[in-house]
């Protein structure tokens, strides 16, 4: 049976403890191997001066090109504000076909909104977005259940309402998909 390997790839400067946290929790959650991949440099090529944000699609393209040969899935982690037209910002984006995704940590931090740092809340939000984007790479679409991790987050309030787990319907799909790969 093939071994499922999720690579987490830091893009630019990412705190090592955040990467280690995500890796260990995702490994336990999905019962797969999680490896930290070679970091990618700051994506200056994706920066939009007018918006002062980074277009996520070219970064996904770079993740596709740099996908390790033994990777089943890739999750890039960046601490830059991302967007994709026509949205004002995104927490992440995924490519279901090539099984690569990216999450942004920037808007998950309380400090972004002028509030006091809350490391536990930040990590919980990062985990939710990581599970959500990986869920897309597993083939899941957005879920209508607002408590399901696959529910679309139009705002941080949406992220805070949803849990870190899949609803029963989405969970059965993931178990079926990952079970076929194990």
C-alpha positions as CSV (number, residue, x, y, z in Angstrom):
1,X,0.0,0.0,0.0
2,X,1.3,3.5,-0.8
3,X,2.3,5.7,2.1
4,X,0.6,9.1,2.3
5,X,3.0,11.9,2.9
6,X,2.0,15.5,3.5
7,X,4.8,18.0,3.0
8,X,4.6,21.3,4.9
9,X,6.7,24.0,3.1
10,X,7.5,27.3,4.7
11,X,7.4,30.2,2.3
12,X,9.6,33.1,3.5
13,X,10.2,33.5,7.2
14,X,7.9,31.2,9.3
15,X,8.5,30.5,13.0
16,X,9.8,26.9,13.2
17,X,7.6,26.1,16.2
18,X,4.5,26.9,14.1
19,X,5.6,24.5,11.4
20,X,6.4,21.8,13.9
21,X,3.0,22.3,15.6
22,X,1.1,22.0,12.4
23,X,3.2,19.0,11.3
24,X,2.6,17.1,14.5
25,X,-1.1,17.9,14.8
26,X,-1.8,17.1,11.1
27,X,0.1,13.9,11.3
28,X,-1.9,12.7,14.3
29,X,-5.2,14.0,12.8
30,X,-4.9,12.3,9.4
31,X,-2.8,9.3,10.5
32,X,-0.3,10.1,7.8
33,X,3.3,11.1,7.6
34,X,4.0,14.8,7.7
35,X,7.4,16.1,6.6
36,X,8.8,19.6,6.6
37,X,10.0,20.5,3.1
38,X,12.7,22.8,1.8
39,X,11.7,26.4,2.4
40,X,10.8,28.6,-0.5
41,X,12.1,32.2,-0.7
42,X,9.9,35.2,-0.3
43,X,7.5,35.3,-3.3
44,X,8.4,38.8,-4.6
45,X,7.1,37.7,-8.0
46,X,3.6,37.5,-6.6
47,X,3.5,40.9,-4.8
48,X,1.0,43.4,-6.0
49,X,2.2,46.9,-5.0
50,X,-1.2,48.6,-5.5
51,X,-3.0,46.1,-3.2
52,X,0.0,45.5,-0.9
53,X,-0.8,41.9,-1.0
54,X,0.4,38.7,-2.6
55,X,-1.5,36.9,-5.4
56,X,-1.7,33.3,-4.2
57,X,-2.0,31.6,-7.6
58,X,1.6,32.1,-8.7
59,X,2.8,30.8,-5.3
60,X,0.7,27.7,-5.8
61,X,2.4,27.3,-9.2
62,X,5.8,27.4,-7.5
63,X,4.6,24.8,-4.9
64,X,3.5,22.6,-7.9
65,X,7.0,22.9,-9.5
66,X,8.8,22.3,-6.2
67,X,6.6,19.4,-5.0
68,X,8.8,16.7,-3.7
69,X,8.6,13.4,-5.7
70,X,7.4,11.4,-2.7
71,X,4.7,14.0,-1.7
72,X,1.1,13.0,-1.8
73,X,0.0,16.5,-0.7
74,X,1.8,19.8,-0.2
75,X,0.8,22.6,2.1
76,X,2.7,25.9,1.8
77,X,2.6,28.2,4.8
78,X,3.2,31.9,4.4
79,X,3.0,34.9,6.7
80,X,2.0,37.4,4.0
81,X,-1.5,38.8,3.2
82,X,-2.9,36.8,0.2
83,X,-5.6,37.6,-2.3
84,X,-7.2,36.1,-5.4
85,X,-9.5,38.2,-7.6
86,X,-12.3,39.1,-7.0
87,X,-11.9,38.6,-3.3
88,X,-10.3,41.2,-1.0
89,X,-8.2,38.6,0.8
90,X,-8.0,34.8,1.3
91,X,-6.9,32.7,4.2
92,X,-5.8,30.0,1.7
93,X,-6.1,28.4,-1.7
94,X,-5.9,24.9,-3.0
95,X,-5.4,23.1,-6.2
96,X,-7.5,19.9,-6.1
97,X,-5.8,18.4,-9.2
98,X,-2.2,18.8,-8.3
99,X,-2.9,18.4,-4.5
100,X,-1.1,21.5,-3.4
101,X,-2.4,24.2,-1.1
102,X,-1.3,27.3,0.7
103,X,-2.4,29.1,3.9
104,X,-1.6,32.6,5.1
105,X,-1.0,33.2,8.8
106,X,-1.2,37.0,8.6
107,X,-4.9,37.6,9.1
108,X,-5.2,34.7,11.6
109,X,-3.2,36.8,14.2
110,X,-5.1,39.0,16.7
111,X,-2.4,41.6,16.2
112,X,-3.4,42.1,12.6
113,X,-6.7,43.6,13.9
114,X,-4.9,45.8,16.6
115,X,-5.7,43.3,19.4
116,X,-3.4,41.7,21.9
117,X,-1.5,38.6,20.9
118,X,-3.3,35.3,21.6
119,X,-1.0,32.4,20.6
120,X,-3.5,29.7,21.4
121,X,-6.2,31.3,19.3
122,X,-3.7,31.9,16.5
123,X,-2.6,28.3,16.4
124,X,-6.2,27.0,16.5
125,X,-7.0,29.3,13.5
126,X,-3.9,28.1,11.6
127,X,-4.9,24.5,12.2
128,X,-8.4,25.1,11.0
129,X,-7.2,26.7,7.8
130,X,-4.5,24.0,7.2
131,X,-7.2,21.2,7.6
132,X,-9.6,23.2,5.4
133,X,-7.1,23.6,2.5
134,X,-5.8,20.0,2.8
135,X,-9.5,19.0,2.7
136,X,-9.7,20.6,-0.7
137,X,-6.6,18.7,-1.8
138,X,-8.4,15.5,-0.7
139,X,-11.2,16.5,-3.1
140,X,-13.7,18.1,-0.7
141,X,-15.7,21.2,-1.7
142,X,-17.1,23.8,0.7
143,X,-19.6,22.4,3.2
144,X,-22.9,24.2,4.1
145,X,-22.5,23.2,7.8
146,X,-21.1,26.3,9.5
147,X,-19.4,24.2,12.2
148,X,-17.6,21.9,9.7
149,X,-14.0,22.8,9.0
150,X,-14.8,22.7,5.2
151,X,-17.3,25.6,5.6
152,X,-16.1,28.7,3.6
153,X,-14.6,31.4,5.7
154,X,-15.6,34.8,4.3
155,X,-14.3,36.4,7.5
156,X,-12.4,35.5,10.6
157,X,-15.7,35.2,12.5
158,X,-16.5,32.3,10.1
159,X,-13.2,30.6,10.9
160,X,-13.8,31.1,14.7
161,X,-17.3,29.5,14.5
162,X,-16.2,26.4,12.7
163,X,-14.4,23.5,14.4
164,X,-11.2,21.8,13.5
165,X,-13.0,18.6,12.4
166,X,-15.0,17.5,9.4
167,X,-18.8,17.1,9.8
168,X,-19.9,13.4,9.5
169,X,-20.5,13.7,5.7
170,X,-17.2,15.3,5.0
171,X,-15.4,12.9,7.4
172,X,-16.7,9.9,5.6
173,X,-15.5,11.3,2.2
174,X,-12.0,11.9,3.6
175,X,-11.8,8.5,5.2
176,X,-12.9,6.9,1.9
177,X,-10.4,8.9,-0.1
178,X,-7.5,8.5,2.3
179,X,-8.4,4.9,3.0
180,X,-7.9,4.2,-0.8
181,X,-4.4,5.7,-0.6
182,X,-3.3,4.0,2.6
